[in-house]
Structures are given as structure tokens and as C-alpha cells.
């Protein structure tokens, strides 16, 4: 730890998704490769899917497509 800083908060893509996608569009990115974080979709490793996790990926894909960025 330097200057009291920690790695507790990093990029926070979950809450800043629209800003991140706008930045990708501004940079002229044509495609965006991402992977699914299964703990977000199925936090307990079994049982029903977490609707909030599924909604996150739906918003991500819809946001990419709205900006003419190909999800991969």
C-alpha cells in the first residue's frame, strides 16, 4: 500500500458501463471481446441463474450493438 491506496476498487465497469462503451465508440473500436464471469451469473456455482448478472450481460451486448461495436 502506497499513499493509503489499495486495489479494492479498480475499473468498476459494472457501474460505468455506458461511459466505457462511449469511450470505445470514441476510440473507433469495431469489436469488443469479453468473457462471462460465471460468479456474476451463478454466484453459488449451482442452482438458478442470477437475473441481475444476466441483465448486466444483456445491457453490455445491447450497448455495444447500439454503438455499432461487434460483441465477441
N, CA, C and O atoms as a GROMACS GRO file, in nm:
protein
  288
    1UNK      N    1   0.085  -0.116   0.000
    1UNK     CA    2   0.000   0.000   0.000
    1UNK      C    3   0.090   0.124   0.000
    1UNK      O    4   0.180   0.138   0.083
    2UNK      N    5   0.063   0.211  -0.094
    2UNK     CA    6   0.139   0.335  -0.104
    2UNK      C    7   0.042   0.451  -0.097
    2UNK      O    8  -0.060   0.451  -0.166
    3UNK      N    9   0.072   0.548  -0.017
    3UNK     CA   10  -0.011   0.668  -0.008
    3UNK      C   11  -0.154   0.635   0.038
    3UNK      O   12  -0.247   0.712   0.011
    4UNK      N   13  -0.172   0.522   0.107
    4UNK     CA   14  -0.304   0.481   0.154
    4UNK      C   15  -0.391   0.418   0.047
    4UNK      O   16  -0.506   0.384   0.074
    5UNK      N   17  -0.339   0.402  -0.075
    5UNK     CA   18  -0.416   0.344  -0.184
    5UNK      C   19  -0.414   0.191  -0.176
    5UNK      O   20  -0.315   0.131  -0.135
    6UNK      N   21  -0.526   0.132  -0.214
    6UNK     CA   22  -0.536  -0.014  -0.221
    6UNK      C   23  -0.594  -0.051  -0.357
    6UNK      O   24  -0.631   0.037  -0.435
    7UNK      N   25  -0.603  -0.177  -0.385
    7UNK     CA   26  -0.663  -0.225  -0.509
    7UNK      C   27  -0.809  -0.262  -0.490
    7UNK      O   28  -0.866  -0.335  -0.571
    8UNK      N   29  -0.871  -0.214  -0.382
    8UNK     CA   30  -1.010  -0.251  -0.353
    8UNK      C   31  -1.107  -0.211  -0.464
    8UNK      O   32  -1.198  -0.287  -0.496
    9UNK      N   33  -1.088  -0.095  -0.522
    9UNK     CA   34  -1.172  -0.051  -0.632
    9UNK      C   35  -1.083  -0.032  -0.754
    9UNK      O   36  -0.985   0.042  -0.749
   10UNK      N   37  -1.117  -0.099  -0.861
   10UNK     CA   38  -1.036  -0.088  -0.983
   10UNK      C   39  -1.115  -0.016  -1.089
   10UNK      O   40  -1.146   0.102  -1.072
   11UNK      N   41  -1.149  -0.080  -1.195
   11UNK     CA   42  -1.212  -0.010  -1.308
   11UNK      C   43  -1.362   0.013  -1.290
   11UNK      O   44  -1.416   0.106  -1.349
   12UNK      N   45  -1.431  -0.067  -1.211
   12UNK     CA   46  -1.575  -0.054  -1.185
   12UNK      C   47  -1.658  -0.050  -1.312
   12UNK      O   48  -1.749   0.032  -1.326
   13UNK      N   49  -1.627  -0.140  -1.404
   13UNK     CA   50  -1.700  -0.149  -1.531
   13UNK      C   51  -1.850  -0.171  -1.508
   13UNK      O   52  -1.932  -0.125  -1.588
   14UNK      N   53  -1.886  -0.239  -1.402
   14UNK     CA   54  -2.026  -0.268  -1.373
   14UNK      C   55  -2.108  -0.140  -1.362
   14UNK      O   56  -2.218  -0.132  -1.416
   15UNK      N   57  -2.056  -0.040  -1.292
   15UNK     CA   58  -2.129   0.085  -1.273
   15UNK      C   59  -2.099   0.192  -1.378
   15UNK      O   60  -2.173   0.289  -1.391
   16UNK      N   61  -1.991   0.175  -1.453
   16UNK     CA   62  -1.950   0.274  -1.552
   16UNK      C   63  -1.961   0.223  -1.696
   16UNK      O   64  -1.892   0.272  -1.785
   17UNK      N   65  -2.046   0.124  -1.716
   17UNK     CA   66  -2.053   0.060  -1.846
   17UNK      C   67  -2.081   0.159  -1.959
   17UNK      O   68  -2.012   0.155  -2.061
   18UNK      N   69  -2.179   0.245  -1.943
   18UNK     CA   70  -2.212   0.339  -2.050
   18UNK      C   71  -2.094   0.430  -2.084
   18UNK      O   72  -2.067   0.455  -2.201
   19UNK      N   73  -2.025   0.479  -1.982
   19UNK     CA   74  -1.906   0.561  -2.006
   19UNK      C   75  -1.799   0.482  -2.080
   19UNK      O   76  -1.737   0.532  -2.174
   20UNK      N   77  -1.779   0.358  -2.038
   20UNK     CA   78  -1.679   0.272  -2.103
   20UNK      C   79  -1.714   0.247  -2.250
   20UNK      O   80  -1.628   0.254  -2.337
   21UNK      N   81  -1.842   0.218  -2.276
   21UNK     CA   82  -1.883   0.191  -2.413
   21UNK      C   83  -1.874   0.317  -2.500
   21UNK      O   84  -1.838   0.309  -2.617
   22UNK      N   85  -1.907   0.431  -2.442
   22UNK     CA   86  -1.892   0.558  -2.516
   22UNK      C   87  -1.745   0.582  -2.551
   22UNK      O   88  -1.714   0.629  -2.660
   23UNK      N   89  -1.657   0.550  -2.459
   23UNK     CA   90  -1.514   0.566  -2.485
   23UNK      C   91  -1.468   0.473  -2.597
   23UNK      O   92  -1.391   0.514  -2.684
   24UNK      N   93  -1.515   0.348  -2.596
   24UNK     CA   94  -1.481   0.255  -2.704
   24UNK      C   95  -1.527   0.309  -2.839
   24UNK      O   96  -1.454   0.302  -2.938
   25UNK      N   97  -1.648   0.363  -2.842
   25UNK     CA   98  -1.701   0.420  -2.966
   25UNK      C   99  -1.616   0.538  -3.012
   25UNK      O  100  -1.582   0.550  -3.129
   26UNK      N  101  -1.582   0.625  -2.918
   26UNK     CA  102  -1.499   0.742  -2.949
   26UNK      C  103  -1.362   0.701  -3.004
   26UNK      O  104  -1.305   0.769  -3.090
   27UNK      N  105  -1.310   0.591  -2.953
   27UNK     CA  106  -1.179   0.542  -2.998
   27UNK      C  107  -1.188   0.471  -3.133
   27UNK      O  108  -1.085   0.438  -3.192
   28UNK      N  109  -1.309   0.446  -3.182
   28UNK     CA  110  -1.326   0.380  -3.311
   28UNK      C  111  -1.313   0.229  -3.306
   28UNK      O  112  -1.283   0.166  -3.407
   29UNK      N  113  -1.336   0.172  -3.189
   29UNK     CA  114  -1.326   0.026  -3.174
   29UNK      C  115  -1.439  -0.040  -3.252
   29UNK      O  116  -1.555   0.001  -3.240
   30UNK      N  117  -1.406  -0.141  -3.331
   30UNK     CA  118  -1.506  -0.209  -3.412
   30UNK      C  119  -1.563  -0.334  -3.349
   30UNK      O  120  -1.672  -0.379  -3.386
   31UNK      N  121  -1.491  -0.393  -3.254
   31UNK     CA  122  -1.540  -0.511  -3.184
   31UNK      C  123  -1.485  -0.510  -3.042
   31UNK      O  124  -1.384  -0.447  -3.013
   32UNK      N  125  -1.555  -0.582  -2.956
   32UNK     CA  126  -1.518  -0.588  -2.815
   32UNK      C  127  -1.531  -0.731  -2.768
   32UNK      O  128  -1.640  -0.788  -2.768
   33UNK      N  129  -1.419  -0.788  -2.728
   33UNK     CA  130  -1.418  -0.926  -2.681
   33UNK      C  131  -1.428  -0.926  -2.529
   33UNK      O  132  -1.352  -0.857  -2.461
   34UNK      N  133  -1.520  -1.001  -2.478
   34UNK     CA  134  -1.536  -1.012  -2.333
   34UNK      C  135  -1.565  -1.156  -2.297
   34UNK      O  136  -1.602  -1.237  -2.382
   35UNK      N  137  -1.547  -1.188  -2.172
   35UNK     CA  138  -1.581  -1.321  -2.124
   35UNK      C  139  -1.685  -1.307  -2.013
   35UNK      O  140  -1.697  -1.203  -1.950
   36UNK      N  141  -1.758  -1.412  -1.992
   36UNK     CA  142  -1.862  -1.413  -1.890
   36UNK      C  143  -1.799  -1.451  -1.757
   36UNK      O  144  -1.729  -1.551  -1.746
   37UNK      N  145  -1.824  -1.370  -1.656
   37UNK     CA  146  -1.781  -1.401  -1.519
   37UNK      C  147  -1.890  -1.487  -1.456
   37UNK      O  148  -1.994  -1.436  -1.413
   38UNK      N  149  -1.866  -1.616  -1.451
   38UNK     CA  150  -1.971  -1.706  -1.404
   38UNK      C  151  -2.016  -1.677  -1.261
   38UNK      O  152  -2.134  -1.699  -1.232
   39UNK      N  153  -1.931  -1.629  -1.171
   39UNK     CA  154  -1.982  -1.594  -1.038
   39UNK      C  155  -2.087  -1.483  -1.043
   39UNK      O  156  -2.170  -1.473  -0.953
   40UNK      N  157  -2.085  -1.400  -1.147
   40UNK     CA  158  -2.187  -1.297  -1.162
   40UNK      C  159  -2.319  -1.360  -1.207
   40UNK      O  160  -2.426  -1.316  -1.167
   41UNK      N  161  -2.311  -1.464  -1.290
   41UNK     CA  162  -2.430  -1.529  -1.345
   41UNK      C  163  -2.484  -1.635  -1.250
   41UNK      O  164  -2.606  -1.648  -1.234
   42UNK      N  165  -2.395  -1.709  -1.187
   42UNK     CA  166  -2.437  -1.816  -1.097
   42UNK      C  167  -2.350  -1.811  -0.971
   42UNK      O  168  -2.256  -1.890  -0.958
   43UNK      N  169  -2.378  -1.720  -0.880
   43UNK     CA  170  -2.293  -1.693  -0.766
   43UNK      C  171  -2.263  -1.815  -0.677
   43UNK      O  172  -2.154  -1.824  -0.620
   44UNK      N  173  -2.356  -1.906  -0.666
   44UNK     CA  174  -2.336  -2.022  -0.580
   44UNK      C  175  -2.276  -2.142  -0.653
   44UNK      O  176  -2.251  -2.246  -0.592
   45UNK      N  177  -2.252  -2.127  -0.783
   45UNK     CA  178  -2.194  -2.236  -0.860
   45UNK      C  179  -2.293  -2.342  -0.902
   45UNK      O  180  -2.257  -2.435  -0.975
   46UNK      N  181  -2.415  -2.330  -0.859
   46UNK     CA  182  -2.522  -2.422  -0.897
   46UNK      C  183  -2.654  -2.355  -0.869
   46UNK      O  184  -2.660  -2.251  -0.803
   47UNK      N  185  -2.759  -2.414  -0.920
   47UNK     CA  186  -2.892  -2.357  -0.897
   47UNK      C  187  -2.928  -2.256  -1.004
   47UNK      O  188  -2.865  -2.250  -1.109
   48UNK      N  189  -3.030  -2.177  -0.975
   48UNK     CA  190  -3.080  -2.082  -1.076
   48UNK      C  191  -2.981  -1.970  -1.104
   48UNK      O  192  -2.898  -1.935  -1.021
   49UNK      N  193  -2.993  -1.916  -1.224
   49UNK     CA  194  -2.908  -1.804  -1.264
   49UNK      C  195  -2.949  -1.678  -1.190
   49UNK      O  196  -3.065  -1.661  -1.153
   50UNK      N  197  -2.852  -1.591  -1.167
   50UNK     CA  198  -2.875  -1.462  -1.104
   50UNK      C  199  -2.926  -1.364  -1.210
   50UNK      O  200  -2.852  -1.329  -1.302
   51UNK      N  201  -3.050  -1.321  -1.199
   51UNK     CA  202  -3.109  -1.235  -1.301
   51UNK      C  203  -3.031  -1.105  -1.318
   51UNK      O  204  -3.019  -1.056  -1.430
   52UNK      N  205  -2.979  -1.049  -1.211
   52UNK     CA  206  -2.901  -0.925  -1.222
   52UNK      C  207  -2.775  -0.948  -1.305
   52UNK      O  208  -2.734  -0.860  -1.381
   53UNK      N  209  -2.714  -1.064  -1.291
   53UNK     CA  210  -2.596  -1.097  -1.371
   53UNK      C  211  -2.630  -1.111  -1.518
   53UNK      O  212  -2.558  -1.062  -1.605
   54UNK      N  213  -2.741  -1.179  -1.548
   54UNK     CA  214  -2.785  -1.193  -1.686
   54UNK      C  215  -2.820  -1.056  -1.745
   54UNK      O  216  -2.789  -1.028  -1.861
   55UNK      N  217  -2.885  -0.972  -1.666
   55UNK     CA  218  -2.921  -0.838  -1.712
   55UNK      C  219  -2.798  -0.755  -1.745
   55UNK      O  220  -2.798  -0.678  -1.841
   56UNK      N  221  -2.692  -0.771  -1.666
   56UNK     CA  222  -2.567  -0.699  -1.693
   56UNK      C  223  -2.515  -0.733  -1.833
   56UNK      O  224  -2.482  -0.643  -1.910
   57UNK      N  225  -2.509  -0.861  -1.865
   57UNK     CA  226  -2.458  -0.900  -1.997
   57UNK      C  227  -2.554  -0.860  -2.109
   57UNK      O  228  -2.509  -0.830  -2.220
   58UNK      N  229  -2.682  -0.860  -2.083
   58UNK     CA  230  -2.778  -0.813  -2.183
   58UNK      C  231  -2.755  -0.664  -2.211
   58UNK      O  232  -2.754  -0.622  -2.327
   59UNK      N  233  -2.737  -0.585  -2.105
   59UNK     CA  234  -2.711  -0.441  -2.123
   59UNK      C  235  -2.579  -0.418  -2.196
   59UNK      O  236  -2.568  -0.328  -2.279
   60UNK      N  237  -2.478  -0.502  -2.165
   60UNK     CA  238  -2.349  -0.489  -2.231
   60UNK      C  239  -2.362  -0.514  -2.381
   60UNK      O  240  -2.316  -0.433  -2.461
   61UNK      N  241  -2.424  -0.624  -2.419
   61UNK     CA  242  -2.440  -0.658  -2.561
   61UNK      C  243  -2.527  -0.554  -2.631
   61UNK      O  244  -2.494  -0.510  -2.741
   62UNK      N  245  -2.637  -0.516  -2.570
   62UNK     CA  246  -2.724  -0.415  -2.631
   62UNK      C  247  -2.651  -0.283  -2.646
   62UNK      O  248  -2.667  -0.215  -2.748
   63UNK      N  249  -2.571  -0.245  -2.547
   63UNK     CA  250  -2.496  -0.120  -2.554
   63UNK      C  251  -2.391  -0.122  -2.663
   63UNK      O  252  -2.369  -0.022  -2.731
   64UNK      N  253  -2.324  -0.236  -2.680
   64UNK     CA  254  -2.226  -0.250  -2.787
   64UNK      C  255  -2.294  -0.237  -2.923
   64UNK      O  256  -2.249  -0.162  -3.009
   65UNK      N  257  -2.403  -0.311  -2.941
   65UNK     CA  258  -2.473  -0.308  -3.070
   65UNK      C  259  -2.527  -0.169  -3.101
   65UNK      O  260  -2.524  -0.127  -3.216
   66UNK      N  261  -2.575  -0.097  -3.000
   66UNK     CA  262  -2.627   0.038  -3.020
   66UNK      C  263  -2.518   0.133  -3.068
   66UNK      O  264  -2.547   0.234  -3.131
   67UNK      N  265  -2.393   0.100  -3.037
   67UNK     CA  266  -2.280   0.184  -3.077
   67UNK      C  267  -2.206   0.126  -3.200
   67UNK      O  268  -2.097   0.170  -3.234
   68UNK      N  269  -2.269   0.029  -3.263
   68UNK     CA  270  -2.211  -0.039  -3.381
   68UNK      C  271  -2.077  -0.102  -3.351
   68UNK      O  272  -1.984  -0.098  -3.432
   69UNK      N  273  -2.066  -0.161  -3.232
   69UNK     CA  274  -1.947  -0.236  -3.191
   69UNK      C  275  -1.989  -0.382  -3.183
   69UNK      O  276  -2.087  -0.416  -3.118
   70UNK      N  277  -1.914  -0.467  -3.249
   70UNK     CA  278  -1.948  -0.609  -3.252
   70UNK      C  279  -1.906  -0.678  -3.123
   70UNK      O  280  -1.788  -0.677  -3.089
   71UNK      N  281  -2.001  -0.738  -3.050
   71UNK     CA  282  -1.964  -0.817  -2.931
   71UNK      C  283  -1.899  -0.946  -2.974
   71UNK      O  284  -1.944  -1.010  -3.070
   72UNK      N  285  -1.795  -0.985  -2.906
   72UNK     CA  286  -1.727  -1.112  -2.936
   72UNK      C  287  -1.706  -1.192  -2.812
   72UNK      O  288  -1.651  -1.302  -2.817
   0.00000   0.00000   0.00000
